[in-house]
Amino acid sequence: QWQLVESGGGLVQPGGSLRLSCAASGFTLDLDYYAIGWFRQAPGKEREGVSCISSTTGTTNYADSVKGRFTLSRDNAKNTVDLLMNSLKPEDTGVYYCGADLLRNLCDYAGWNLRDMDYMGKGTLVTVSS
């Protein structure tokens, strides 16, 4: 049985950068076959869709709160989906989760952020604080 594993979280000062990675562990699974989404949840708040990349079209979508600061990309050589986060703000603090979905063009449509993904990782904590 395979699972998604997030890495790259940590403590960073406001204005700093982090790169999160989403990988599959257990056995070889091609993440390029799945739509991949990143979500976050801050203490006491609802889960928020951060970004999403489709499999078939390569379309990427971003929450308005992160547009221009975050970049989502696939690294097919490493079989990961990476979220580069720049100009981080305290309000970016939260647990970040990646999810994979068999609806391969999920991210082409509005509402992707509300999707209950077929598979979810356990999350990595990002703390933005001085």
Long-range contacts (C-beta under 8 A, 24 or more apart in sequence): 1-26, 2-26, 2-27, 2-29, 3-119, 3-121, 4-98, 4-99, 4-100, 4-119, 4-120, 4-121, 5-121, 5-122, 6-96, 6-97, 6-98, 6-121, 6-122, 6-123, 6-124, 7-124, 8-124, 9-96, 9-124, 9-125, 9-126, 10-125, 10-126, 10-127, 11-127, 11-129, 12-88, 12-126, 12-127, 12-128, 13-128, 13-129, 13-130, 14-88, 14-89, 14-90, 14-128, 14-129, 14-130, 15-87, 15-88, 16-88, 16-128, 17-84, 17-85, 17-86, 17-87, 17-88, 18-85, 18-88, 18-126, 19-82, 19-83, 19-84, 19-85, 20-82, 20-83, 20-85, 20-96, 20-98, 20-124, 20-126, 21-78, 21-80, 21-81, 21-82, 21-83, 22-80, 22-81, 22-82, 22-83, 22-98, 22-121, 23-78, 23-79, 23-80, 24-79, 24-100, 28-79, 29-79, 30-79, 31-74, 31-79, 31-80, 31-81, 31-100, 32-74, 32-76, 32-79, 33-104, 34-100, 34-101, 34-102, 34-104, 34-118, 34-119, 35-100, 35-101, 35-102, 35-103, 35-104, 35-105, 35-106, 35-107, 35-112, 36-72, 36-74, 36-81, 36-98, 36-99, 36-100, 36-101, 37-98, 37-99, 37-100, 37-101, 37-106, 37-107, 37-112, 37-113, 37-115, 37-117, 38-72, 38-81, 38-83, 38-96, 38-97, 38-98, 38-99, 39-96, 39-97, 39-98, 39-99, 39-113, 40-92, 40-94, 40-95, 40-96, 40-97, 40-126, 41-94, 41-95, 41-97, 41-123, 42-91, 42-93, 42-94, 43-94, 45-94, 47-97, 48-94, 48-113, 49-112, 49-113, 49-114, 49-115, 50-83, 50-96, 51-83, 52-106, 52-107, 52-112, 52-113, 53-81, 53-107, 54-104, 54-105, 54-106, 54-107, 54-108, 55-104, 55-105, 56-104, 56-105, 57-105, 57-108, 59-105, 59-107, 59-108, 60-107, 61-107, 61-112, 61-113, 63-113, 65-91, 66-92, 85-126, 88-126, 88-128, 89-128, 90-128, 90-129, 91-128, 92-126, 92-128, 93-126, 93-127, 93-128, 93-129, 94-125, 94-126, 95-123, 95-124, 95-125, 95-126, 96-123, 96-124, 96-125, 96-126, 97-121, 97-122, 97-123
